[in-house]
């Protein structure tokens, strides 16, 4: 790889950075930053390879975005964090509880960022994350019409998985928990649902276009017409211009199932992806199935799956992985990393064939990004 690898961790009680050399053997832990704050996302701007943005919420203060240009040594708070317009807040009684998702804009739009919040809202910054404005085409014109279809979930419904088409900065996808997947072709001025074929076992209408519960949506960077999602009701694949998702999780072992939160793509191969199933029994314990965690890999677009658990605990490991806490680097072979609800970081330097623990005893890990 030839350069340092950074793992950017957002946790329930602050942010941490794991730094590794190019061989990915030795790592050192930096932090905590924002100790005591829930850090929902910590992201590097891949356009300049130096700017970090953090979405943080102290336990007793409001949410905000913080920016660093020196690897996290110093941080500057946004002058105008994401916030709903006063008229909107007065009408619905809603205000931003926390910023959940941060996404750099298109490669040709230096300084543009997107943010997703809870309650669901979409925001955009054009100055590197210092000042944020509502994307009115979504928040003011589209969201009111679908708000009654967005259900209640633990911690509140969230807008997440903001995808910017690498071919066209005006082509956007996003997902809302208990809302669905949505698409815009005009930079966010207008939107439409993209949920055909996705099961909705908790809805009275199995063909409903609104009210779905995507856990994570991903778009392949080199084959942007290929989309995958990990949903509350399975794993799906969509090949545009098709409109109907196909449930590729049906090929997962029946005793494990195809419910989980994160999904990771191989950045050079649109046929290769990884998921981490969780126990979705009747009372939804949200733990590793049977206390035996494993990653599952497909190399054929979801037609078949291989269990990868070498090095992971064989029993009594009752953790799970949040939707933002599983990622890949750009190495050869690819490096994979995930953080657990029990504060551990696990890594594979051989595309999931074997795993080792890099860190433990951290707060609950909410997000993990490789840079």
MIZA-156609 format. One record per residue (C-alpha): residue in one letter; x, y, z. Coordinates in steps of 0.05 Angstrom, whole numbers, plus 5000, padded with zeros to 4 digits. Example, Ala and Ser with C-alpha at 12.3 -4.5 7.8 and 13.67 -1.06 7.14 Angstrom:
["A"; [5246; 4910; 5156]]
["S"; [5273; 4979; 5143]]
//
This chain:
["X"; [5000; 5000; 5000]]
["X"; [5058; 5047; 5013]]
["X"; [5025; 5093; 5063]]
["X"; [4996; 5096; 5132]]
["X"; [4927; 5067; 5144]]
["X"; [4880; 5103; 5192]]
["X"; [4819; 5072; 5224]]
["X"; [4771; 5126; 5246]]
["X"; [4728; 5104; 5304]]
["X"; [4666; 5138; 5330]]
["X"; [4643; 5111; 5397]]
["X"; [4590; 5122; 5449]]
["X"; [4641; 5162; 5491]]
["X"; [4688; 5195; 5441]]
["X"; [4730; 5186; 5379]]
["X"; [4793; 5146; 5370]]
["X"; [4843; 5137; 5312]]
["X"; [4881; 5073; 5301]]
["X"; [4943; 5084; 5258]]
["X"; [4979; 5028; 5222]]
["X"; [5038; 5023; 5176]]
["X"; [5031; 5000; 5104]]
["X"; [5041; 4927; 5123]]
["X"; [4982; 4932; 5172]]
["X"; [5018; 4892; 5226]]
["X"; [5031; 4944; 5280]]
["X"; [4979; 4994; 5303]]
["X"; [4978; 5051; 5353]]
["X"; [4916; 5081; 5385]]
["X"; [4905; 5157; 5388]]
["X"; [4851; 5187; 5431]]
["X"; [4802; 5197; 5458]]
["X"; [4778; 5259; 5423]]
["X"; [4712; 5290; 5447]]
["X"; [4713; 5246; 5509]]
["X"; [4642; 5237; 5535]]
["X"; [4609; 5254; 5469]]
["X"; [4574; 5205; 5425]]
["X"; [4611; 5208; 5359]]
["X"; [4565; 5179; 5306]]
["X"; [4612; 5187; 5246]]
["X"; [4685; 5206; 5234]]
["X"; [4703; 5213; 5160]]
["X"; [4764; 5232; 5119]]
["X"; [4754; 5275; 5057]]
["X"; [4785; 5231; 5004]]
["X"; [4789; 5290; 4956]]
["X"; [4845; 5325; 4995]]
["X"; [4867; 5266; 5040]]
["X"; [4874; 5311; 5100]]
["X"; [4807; 5339; 5124]]
["X"; [4770; 5301; 5178]]
["X"; [4698; 5314; 5197]]
["X"; [4666; 5288; 5260]]
["X"; [4592; 5286; 5279]]
["X"; [4590; 5292; 5355]]
["X"; [4537; 5300; 5408]]
["X"; [4558; 5313; 5481]]
["X"; [4512; 5282; 5531]]
["X"; [4487; 5349; 5557]]
["X"; [4495; 5395; 5497]]
["X"; [4470; 5398; 5426]]
["X"; [4498; 5363; 5365]]
["X"; [4552; 5393; 5321]]
["X"; [4603; 5380; 5267]]
["X"; [4677; 5388; 5279]]
["X"; [4733; 5395; 5228]]
["X"; [4808; 5378; 5232]]
["X"; [4861; 5390; 5180]]
["X"; [4919; 5360; 5219]]
["X"; [4899; 5288; 5231]]
["X"; [4858; 5303; 5292]]
["X"; [4908; 5343; 5332]]
["X"; [4863; 5404; 5331]]
["X"; [4788; 5412; 5318]]
["X"; [4744; 5470; 5298]]
["X"; [4669; 5470; 5308]]
["X"; [4622; 5487; 5251]]
["X"; [4594; 5557; 5255]]
["X"; [4525; 5533; 5231]]
["X"; [4512; 5459; 5245]]
["X"; [4453; 5423; 5211]]
["X"; [4386; 5448; 5238]]
["X"; [4315; 5448; 5213]]
["X"; [4284; 5515; 5196]]
["X"; [4246; 5546; 5253]]
["X"; [4180; 5542; 5215]]
["X"; [4191; 5468; 5203]]
["X"; [4208; 5455; 5275]]
["X"; [4148; 5494; 5300]]
["X"; [4102; 5457; 5253]]
["X"; [4125; 5386; 5269]]
["X"; [4155; 5395; 5338]]
["X"; [4219; 5364; 5310]]
["X"; [4290; 5388; 5318]]
["X"; [4355; 5353; 5301]]
["X"; [4372; 5305; 5357]]
["X"; [4438; 5283; 5328]]
["X"; [4478; 5281; 5263]]
["X"; [4485; 5208; 5243]]
["X"; [4517; 5208; 5175]]
["X"; [4571; 5248; 5139]]
["X"; [4588; 5239; 5065]]
["X"; [4637; 5278; 5021]]
["X"; [4607; 5305; 4957]]
["X"; [4628; 5289; 4886]]
["X"; [4702; 5289; 4869]]
["X"; [4692; 5351; 4826]]
["X"; [4657; 5390; 4882]]
["X"; [4712; 5409; 4930]]
["X"; [4684; 5429; 4998]]
["X"; [4615; 5398; 4988]]
["X"; [4591; 5351; 5042]]
["X"; [4524; 5318; 5058]]
["X"; [4496; 5301; 5127]]
["X"; [4439; 5257; 5149]]
["X"; [4405; 5266; 5216]]
["X"; [4355; 5238; 5266]]
["X"; [4298; 5255; 5260]]
["X"; [4309; 5244; 5185]]
["X"; [4335; 5305; 5149]]
["X"; [4385; 5318; 5092]]
["X"; [4435; 5375; 5096]]
["X"; [4490; 5402; 5051]]
["X"; [4552; 5444; 5063]]
["X"; [4591; 5478; 5008]]
["X"; [4648; 5505; 5051]]
["X"; [4679; 5442; 5079]]
["X"; [4630; 5430; 5135]]
["X"; [4630; 5498; 5168]]
["X"; [4560; 5521; 5149]]
["X"; [4502; 5473; 5133]]
["X"; [4437; 5485; 5096]]
["X"; [4376; 5441; 5089]]
["X"; [4367; 5406; 5022]]
["X"; [4298; 5436; 5014]]
["X"; [4278; 5391; 4958]]
["X"; [4279; 5334; 5008]]
["X"; [4265; 5365; 5076]]
["X"; [4212; 5416; 5056]]
["X"; [4180; 5387; 4993]]
["X"; [4188; 5311; 4997]]
["X"; [4195; 5292; 5070]]
["X"; [4128; 5320; 5094]]
["X"; [4091; 5274; 5046]]
["X"; [4126; 5211; 5071]]
["X"; [4134; 5229; 5144]]
["X"; [4072; 5189; 5165]]
["X"; [4103; 5127; 5134]]
["X"; [4167; 5131; 5175]]
["X"; [4161; 5087; 5236]]
["X"; [4191; 5091; 5305]]
["X"; [4255; 5053; 5320]]
["X"; [4301; 5050; 5382]]
["X"; [4343; 5113; 5383]]
["X"; [4298; 5147; 5331]]
["X"; [4291; 5141; 5255]]
["X"; [4353; 5164; 5218]]
["X"; [4374; 5186; 5148]]
["X"; [4437; 5148; 5129]]
["X"; [4476; 5118; 5071]]
["X"; [4482; 5180; 5028]]
["X"; [4511; 5158; 4960]]
["X"; [4536; 5207; 4907]]
["X"; [4541; 5177; 4838]]
["X"; [4615; 5184; 4817]]
["X"; [4592; 5199; 4745]]
["X"; [4542; 5254; 4763]]
["X"; [4541; 5298; 4825]]
["X"; [4466; 5309; 4816]]
["X"; [4450; 5235; 4821]]
["X"; [4439; 5218; 4894]]
["X"; [4414; 5159; 4934]]
["X"; [4398; 5157; 5008]]
["X"; [4364; 5111; 5058]]
["X"; [4319; 5123; 5118]]
["X"; [4308; 5072; 5173]]
["X"; [4235; 5052; 5172]]
["X"; [4227; 5096; 5111]]
["X"; [4262; 5065; 5051]]
["X"; [4312; 5079; 4996]]
["X"; [4303; 5143; 4955]]
["X"; [4334; 5171; 4891]]
["X"; [4344; 5240; 4862]]
["X"; [4369; 5257; 4793]]
["X"; [4371; 5332; 4800]]
["X"; [4416; 5346; 4859]]
["X"; [4362; 5337; 4911]]
["X"; [4306; 5380; 4882]]
["X"; [4260; 5321; 4872]]
["X"; [4259; 5249; 4898]]
["X"; [4225; 5183; 4888]]
["X"; [4223; 5116; 4926]]
["X"; [4265; 5058; 4902]]
["X"; [4238; 4999; 4942]]
["X"; [4206; 4950; 4893]]
["X"; [4220; 4877; 4910]]
["X"; [4242; 4890; 4981]]
["X"; [4205; 4849; 5033]]
["X"; [4168; 4888; 5087]]
["X"; [4145; 4834; 5135]]
["X"; [4124; 4885; 5187]]
["X"; [4078; 4925; 5139]]
["X"; [4006; 4906; 5122]]
["X"; [4019; 4917; 5048]]
["X"; [4078; 4873; 5024]]
["X"; [4084; 4915; 4961]]
["X"; [4086; 4982; 4998]]
["X"; [4134; 5033; 4969]]
["X"; [4144; 5070; 5035]]
["X"; [4159; 5048; 5105]]
["X"; [4216; 4999; 5090]]
["X"; [4275; 4991; 5137]]
["X"; [4342; 4992; 5100]]
["X"; [4400; 4984; 5149]]
["X"; [4455; 5002; 5100]]
["X"; [4457; 5021; 5026]]
["X"; [4522; 5019; 4984]]
["X"; [4539; 5038; 4912]]
["X"; [4599; 5008; 4879]]
["X"; [4651; 5062; 4861]]
["X"; [4674; 5030; 4796]]
["X"; [4607; 5001; 4775]]
["X"; [4558; 5053; 4801]]
["X"; [4498; 5020; 4770]]
["X"; [4507; 4964; 4821]]
["X"; [4474; 4976; 4888]]
["X"; [4469; 4931; 4949]]
["X"; [4431; 4939; 5013]]
["X"; [4428; 4903; 5080]]
["X"; [4356; 4909; 5102]]
["X"; [4315; 4892; 5163]]
["X"; [4284; 4839; 5118]]
["X"; [4345; 4811; 5081]]
["X"; [4404; 4826; 5034]]
["X"; [4388; 4855; 4966]]
["X"; [4421; 4874; 4900]]
["X"; [4399; 4922; 4846]]
["X"; [4428; 4931; 4776]]
["X"; [4405; 4996; 4746]]
["X"; [4368; 5014; 4704]]
["X"; [4327; 4958; 4736]]
["X"; [4277; 4981; 4788]]
["X"; [4265; 4917; 4827]]
["X"; [4313; 4892; 4881]]
["X"; [4332; 4818; 4883]]
["X"; [4339; 4783; 4950]]
["X"; [4409; 4753; 4946]]
["X"; [4407; 4737; 5021]]
["X"; [4363; 4677; 5004]]
["X"; [4428; 4640; 4990]]
["X"; [4453; 4649; 5061]]
["X"; [4451; 4588; 5108]]
["X"; [4381; 4582; 5135]]
["X"; [4405; 4572; 5207]]
["X"; [4441; 4640; 5203]]
["X"; [4393; 4681; 5161]]
["X"; [4406; 4745; 5122]]
["X"; [4391; 4799; 5173]]
["X"; [4446; 4845; 5198]]
["X"; [4467; 4918; 5196]]
["X"; [4531; 4930; 5156]]
["X"; [4550; 4912; 5085]]
["X"; [4619; 4924; 5053]]
["X"; [4640; 4921; 4980]]
["X"; [4706; 4904; 4949]]
["X"; [4726; 4971; 4918]]
["X"; [4755; 4938; 4855]]
["X"; [4705; 4881; 4845]]
["X"; [4630; 4894; 4844]]
["X"; [4616; 4819; 4852]]
["X"; [4651; 4814; 4919]]
["X"; [4618; 4836; 4984]]
["X"; [4616; 4820; 5058]]
["X"; [4561; 4820; 5111]]
["X"; [4557; 4804; 5185]]
["X"; [4492; 4769; 5205]]
["X"; [4460; 4779; 5272]]
["X"; [4408; 4740; 5310]]
["X"; [4340; 4764; 5288]]
["X"; [4297; 4715; 5327]]
["X"; [4227; 4733; 5351]]
["X"; [4252; 4780; 5405]]
["X"; [4308; 4809; 5363]]
["X"; [4367; 4801; 5411]]
["X"; [4414; 4834; 5360]]
["X"; [4474; 4791; 5379]]
["X"; [4518; 4745; 5339]]
["X"; [4478; 4682; 5322]]
["X"; [4490; 4631; 5378]]
["X"; [4545; 4675; 5406]]
["X"; [4591; 4654; 5348]]
["X"; [4605; 4715; 5305]]
["X"; [4626; 4708; 5233]]
["X"; [4633; 4748; 5169]]
["X"; [4603; 4720; 5105]]
["X"; [4634; 4734; 5037]]
["X"; [4605; 4728; 4967]]
["X"; [4648; 4731; 4904]]
["X"; [4590; 4722; 4856]]
["X"; [4544; 4781; 4871]]
["X"; [4506; 4743; 4926]]
["X"; [4493; 4677; 4890]]
["X"; [4533; 4640; 4943]]
["X"; [4565; 4656; 5010]]
["X"; [4626; 4632; 5049]]
["X"; [4632; 4635; 5125]]
["X"; [4696; 4670; 5149]]
["X"; [4709; 4663; 5223]]
["X"; [4782; 4641; 5231]]
["X"; [4809; 4678; 5292]]
["X"; [4742; 4702; 5316]]
["X"; [4713; 4677; 5383]]
["X"; [4683; 4607; 5378]]
["X"; [4632; 4616; 5434]]
["X"; [4602; 4666; 5484]]
["X"; [4614; 4728; 5441]]
["X"; [4547; 4763; 5445]]
["X"; [4563; 4827; 5408]]
["X"; [4539; 4856; 5343]]
["X"; [4564; 4908; 5292]]
["X"; [4530; 4974; 5278]]
["X"; [4513; 4994; 5207]]
["X"; [4572; 5042; 5202]]
["X"; [4623; 4999; 5238]]
["X"; [4649; 4953; 5182]]
["X"; [4695; 4978; 5127]]
["X"; [4751; 4961; 5078]]
["X"; [4816; 4995; 5059]]
["X"; [4846; 4998; 4989]]
["X"; [4902; 4949; 5001]]
["X"; [4924; 4888; 4961]]
["X"; [4900; 4842; 4988]]
["X"; [4842; 4881; 5015]]
["X"; [4841; 4896; 5089]]
["X"; [4775; 4890; 5127]]
["X"; [4758; 4920; 5195]]
["X"; [4699; 4920; 5242]]
["X"; [4683; 4949; 5310]]
["X"; [4636; 4915; 5359]]
["X"; [4583; 4937; 5408]]
["X"; [4629; 4912; 5463]]
["X"; [4686; 4960; 5443]]
["X"; [4732; 4914; 5404]]
["X"; [4765; 4926; 5336]]
["X"; [4779; 4866; 5292]]
["X"; [4820; 4865; 5228]]
["X"; [4835; 4820; 5170]]
["X"; [4894; 4833; 5123]]
["X"; [4873; 4776; 5076]]
["X"; [4803; 4794; 5054]]
["X"; [4769; 4759; 5112]]
["X"; [4806; 4693; 5111]]
["X"; [4833; 4705; 5181]]
["X"; [4820; 4756; 5236]]
["X"; [4857; 4787; 5295]]
["X"; [4838; 4836; 5349]]
["X"; [4871; 4905; 5345]]
["X"; [4838; 4939; 5405]]
["X"; [4792; 4923; 5463]]
["X"; [4759; 4956; 5523]]
["X"; [4737; 5016; 5482]]
["X"; [4667; 5046; 5489]]
["X"; [4612; 5017; 5444]]
["X"; [4635; 5028; 5373]]
["X"; [4584; 5066; 5331]]
["X"; [4624; 5077; 5267]]
["X"; [4690; 5055; 5236]]
["X"; [4720; 5082; 5171]]
["X"; [4786; 5064; 5138]]
["X"; [4828; 5120; 5108]]
//
